Amino acid sequence: MTLADGPIPLSDGRFTVPGNRWDLLARHTETDATVGVVIPFYNQQRELDRVLAALERQTYPAHLVQVIVADDGSARAPSLPRSPLDIRMVRQDDLGFRAAAARNLGAAATDAAVLCFLDADTVPEPGYVRAITRLPARLPDALVVGRRRYAHLDALPGDVAPQPLPEPRWLSDAYAATGNLLHLDHRSYRYVISSVMCCTADLFTDIAGFDESFVGYGGEDWEFAHRALAGGAVLHHAPDAVAWHHGPDWAGRDVPHRAAVKNAEALALSRSITDPDARRTGLRYALPDVAVEIDSTGHTASSLVKTISGFLGEDVGIWVRGESAERLLETVGAPDERLHAGPVPPDVLRRCRFVVTTDGRVDLPRAGVTSLLSSCSGESVGTVEASAPGVAVTCRATWARNRALRWTTGAVRFADSADAGRFSRTVTVDPESIGLRCGAQEPDLSW
């Protein structure tokens, strides 16, 4: 099928888009959805007062906004003002810095269609809610990040413009270089920060929210965004959704043991994010970047080893399926933790970036595997396939696989079932260009 040249209708009147083409909805009529503003809180009453006052000044219809203050175990529960807004509070025990769990708790307490995550020390401008929810109200796959600016806010009355502090240059440069996240690569998840983040409840539920194993400052937003991308999210930076953080960016703060804090974050992320840049040490983790599912039909133990070996130059997990899978792996006898019998587990399919399937006794050199994955990393590419007599190999980007599942198996589906393959491109590769051939039943493994 050819790639769609416009928004793709869903059965409830909303849309998805081909690839990451959020710009195709830029001129569509705005829709006001119900919005749940989730604010994680810990002993920040003065800052929270500013944020709640700013939410009362929003240009968005107040009757569509519900505010959930999620207290992360403060010594004293936050005080909530009388307000024209619907403001509620939920609390969890103080078991360390658990912003991820607090955000999940807050999200579970609202039935709003769109979730707007805002930190208790980050004050939105009057047009913030409208600007950051504009896209998710029409595009349920959207994951939007606003613009977080920095200033000292303590001495300012509400009608005085703050004097800006420096913004992180690496972040503003990334937004400029990518066209506000229109053009993505494997590092794009790094440009989503949860203090000014918005998505639909549909997407949040589908990817199972934040990972509550994160305890301590930082990391949970990158893990969430990486998993959202694998889940088929459409990333967008809304530069007109501006909120002001009280105080400087993290790089400008006096943080004790700065290197140790960042290293702890990096180690935690490496276990759950398969970005090759996060795994430059060469360590192997239980969660692979590439899940390979090999059909054992027609294989001997020797030919299976030959097929497997072509993939081992990558960050992979290998799953062998079929009636003879366990017997063949037992005969191979390698206690390699990358080898498994059975289908690829659902949790891996939600987090890895690629899924490769093989049919027949695939003989594919490691350079060919690298080329296959590189082709599948192209913009809007969802599938790369190659076949030769007796064998076939298919690489699927998980963003395409998981987005297709979301809109073909749930209550809301593609308005036209024929659109299920039109939001991503399929590339057919010449088998000779990657060295693909049908291997022998008993290849020579001697040395």
N, C-alpha and C positions, 0 to 999 in steps of 0.2 A: 504494500500500500504506500501511496505517496504521503509526505508530511503535510498536515493541515496548514492552510495559509491564513487561518484566522482562529479566534477562540472556538473551543469545542464545547457545545452545549451539554449540560447534565440534565437529568430528568426533573430536578427541582427548580430549574430556571437559572442556576448558577453555571459557571464555566470552568473547564480546565484549559490548558494551552499546550501547544507543541513545545517540547523542550523547556527552556526557562523564559519563554517569550511573554513575560508579564506586560510588556509594552503594547501587546495587541489589545489589552483591555483599557489602555490609558484614556481613550476617548469615549468609553461606554458610560451610560448614565449612572450616577452614584446611587447606591442603595444604603439606607440606614438600617443597620442590624443591631440587635441587642448586644451590649458590650459588658463584659465582666473585667474590671480593672483589679488585678491581683497585686497586692503590695506586701512583700515580706518585710517583717519588722522585728527589731530587737533593741529595746531601750533607746528609742530615738523619738521621743514625744515631740520635741520642738520641730524636728525635721518633718515628721508626719503631719503636724498641724499645717505646715506650709504646703505640703503636697495635697492634702485634702481641700484646703482653701483654693488651690489652683484648679483642682478638678471641678469645683463649683463654678469656676469662671469659664469652663469649656464652651465652645460654640456648638458642640454636639448636643442633641436633645437629651435633657437630664432624665426624662422618664425611661430612656433606653439604657441608662448606665447603672450598673450595680458595682459597688466597691467592696472588695473583700480584703480586709487587713489580716494577714496571716502571721501571727505572733510566734516567733521561734524561741519561746520559753523565757521571755523577759521576766525580771524579778517582779515587775509590776505591770499588769495588763495595760495596754494602751487605752487612753481616754478618747472616746469618739464624740465629735461635736453634734449638735443638732444641725441638720443639713437637709436641703431639698433633694439630695441624693440618697439612694438606698445604700447605706454603709453597714456592713456586718463585720464581725470578727470571728476568727477561728484561732485556736491555740494548740501548740504541741509542746512537749516537755523539752527542757534545755539539756540536750545531749550533745552539745557542741554546735559549731556553725553549720546549720543544716538548711541553707537557702533552697536547695533543690526540693527537699521534702516539704518545706513551707509553701513553695509555689504549687506543688501538687495538691497540698491540703486546700489552698485557696481556690485552685481551679475546680476541685471537686465540690466546692460549696456554692457554685453558681451554675445556672442552666443557660447562660448567655451563649449566643452563637459564636461570638468572637471574644478571644481572651487577649487582654492587653496587660503585659507584665511591666511593672514600674517599681523601681526601688524607692524606699522610704526617704532617701536623701536626694531624690532626683525630681525636680519641680517642672511640670509640663507647661509650655506656653498655651494660650487659649485655644489655638487650633490643633493641638497635638492629637487628641483622640480622633478627630475627624480625619486628619492626614494619615495617621498610622493604620486606621481601620478601613480606609478607602478601598484598598485592593482585596484584603481577605473577605470583605462583605460580598464580593462577586466571585472571587477565586479561592475556593476552600483549600487548595494546595499551597497557598501563599504563606511564607514565613518572612515577616517584614521587620527590619531593624530601623529605628529612627536615628536622629542625630543627638548624641549626648554632648552638651557643651559644659564648660566648667567655670565656676565663679565662687567667690566667698559671698554667701547669701545672708549671713546672720544679721548684718546691720541695715539691710535694705527693706524699705516698705514695699508693699505689693505692687505699686505702680512705678517703681524706679527700675530702669533697665540695669542689669548687672554688668560689671566690667569683666570681660572674658579673660580667663586664664588659658594657657596653651592647650590645644587639643592634640591627641596622639597623631603625629604626622603619618605614621605607617597606615593608620586606619583611613584618614581622609584621602591619602594617595591611592589606596586600594579602591575606594569607592569611585574616584575619578577614573582610574585605569580600566575599571570593569563596566563603566556606564551605569553606576548605581546597582551593581550586581546583576546586570543583564547577561554578561558573559562570565561564565564560571570555569573554575578549574578545581583540582583536588584540594586546594587550600582555602576555598571560598568560605567554608564554615567558620573560619577564624574571624570573619568580619561581622558575625552576629553576636551582639552583647545583650544579655538577658535583662538588663536594667531598662532598656527601651525596646522591647520586643513585642511582637503581636502575631498571632496566628488564629486559625479557627479552632473551635472545640473539636471539630471532626478530625483535623490533622493531629492535634494534641493527643486525643484518645487513641487514634490509629497507631501512633508511634510510642504509646505508653508513657507519655509525659517525661519528666526529668528523672535521671538516674539517682535514686536516693542513697546510693552507696557513697556519694561524694560528701565528705564531712571536712570542713575547712574552707578557706577563702579560695574561690576561683576554680575554673575548669569545667563546672557543670554546664555552662552555656555552650562551650565548644563541643562537648560531648553530645548535647541535645541537638545542636545544629548539624553536626556530622551525621547523626542518626536520622535526622529529618531529611537531609539530602538523600541518604540511602533509601528513605521511605518515599521518595518522589516529591519532596517539597520544591516549591518555586521560590527562590530567594529574591528579595528586593530591598534596596535601601531607599527609604523615604526621607530625603533631606529636609523637607518642610515639616516633618514631625520632630520638633525641637523640645528637649527637656534639659534643664540645667542641674548639673550635679553640684552639691555643696562641697566646695573644696577642690583641690587639684586632682588630676588623673593619677592612677596608681604609681606611675613612673615618677611623679613629682612629690609623692608623700614620703615621710620619714618612716620607713618600714623596717623594723628589726629583722635581722637574719633574712634579708631579701633573697639572696641566692638560694638558701635552703627552702624558702617558701615556694619559689618558682620551680625548683627541682622536684619537690614533692608533688606539685601539680603536674609536671611533665611525666613523672613516673605513673601517676594515676591515669592520666590520659592515654598513655601508650598501651595500656591494657585494653582500652575500650574504643580507641580511635585507630583505624587502620591506615591513616594517611602515611605514605612512605616517609615523609619528613619527620614524623613523630617516632619513627622506628629506625633511625639511622644507626643505632648501636649494633644492629644485626641480631638482637635477641629475638627469639620466637615466642609468640603468645598464643593462648588458646583460641582467640578470635583471629581468623586470617583475613587478609585483604581480598583474597580470591578463593572462593569455594568451588572445588572441582568435583563433579559427580560423574563417575565412570560407570558405564554399563558393562557388567562382567560377562555378558553373553558372548560366547565364542573365544573367550580368553583362556589361556593357560597361565600358571603362576609367572612364567617367564615373560610372556607377552604383556601381562599386566604390569610387571616391573618396568618394562620398556615404555609403556604408555605413561606410567606415573613419573618416570625420571624426567620426562620433558617439561614437567610443571614445577619441579623442585627448585628451580632457580628463582622462583617468585615467593612471595609471602602467602603460602597456600595452606589450605586444609583439603585433604583428599577423602571423598566418600565414595565407596564402591557399592553399587546397588545390584540386586539380582539374586537369584537362588544360590549361586555358587560364590557369592561375595565373601562370606566368612571363611569358607574352606580355602579359597585362593589366598586370602590374607594370612591364614594360618600356615599355609605352605610357604609363602614368602618369608614369614618368620622374623620380620624386622620390627623391633619394639619402637617404632617411630611414632611419636604422639600425633603426627600429622595425618596418620592413616586411620580410617574408620570404616565400618561396615554399615550400610543403610543409607537413607536419604540425608541430605543436608538439613540440620536442625533449624526450626523456624527462627530462633534467636540469632543464628548466624546470618540467615537471609535478611534479617532486619538491619544488620550492622555492617556487613562486608560491602565492598564496592562492586564486585563482579561475581557472576556465577557462570562457570564453564561446564558444559555437558558434552560428553563424547559418546559416539556410537561406533561399534566396530573396534578393531585392534589399531587404534590411532597411534601412529608413529610421527611425532611432531618434535622438532628440535627446540631447545630452549629459546633460541633467537626467534623462532616462529611464534612461540607463546608470547614473548615480549611484544612482537609486532601485532598480534591479535589483540592484546590488552590495550596497546597504544591506539589502535583503530577504534576500539570501543570507548575511548576517552574523548573522542571528538564531540564537538558541539551538537547537541540534539541526537546523537547516536545512541540508540537503545540496544541494538543487536548487531553482532558481526557473525557471519556464518561462512563456513568453507566446507567443501566436500570433495572427495576423490573416490574412485571405485572402491566400494566396500567400507568406507569410513566417512564420518562427518563430525565436525566440532562446531559448537555454537557458544559464543560469549554474550552474556546478557548483562547490561548495566543494571544494578539493583534499583536505581531510581525509576527506570522504565518498568521493570518487573513489578515493583511494589505499587507504583501509581496505577498501573493497569488493574492490579488486584483490588485496589480501593474502589474503583469505579465499575467493576464488573461483578463484585460479590456482595456488596452492601445494599442497604435500602435505597440509596441514591446511586444511579448508574448513568452511563453514557446515554444520552437521549436517543442516539442511533448506535446500535451495537457495532456497526461497521467502523465506528471511530476508535475502537479499542486499540487499533494498531497505528493510528494516524498522529499520535503526539510525539513519536520518536522515529528516527530513521533506521532502516535496516541496510547494512552494508554487506555485500557478498564479495569475498576475497578469493582471488585465484589461488588454488591449493599449492601450486608450484612456488608462488611468491613467499610462502611461509614454510615450505618444505614438508607439507602434509602428504602422507601416503599410508597405505594399509600395511601394517607390519606383519612379519612372519608369525606363524603360530608358535614356533619355537625359535625365537631369535638367539643369536650367539651371545651369551653373557660372559664367556670365558675371557681370561686376560693372560 
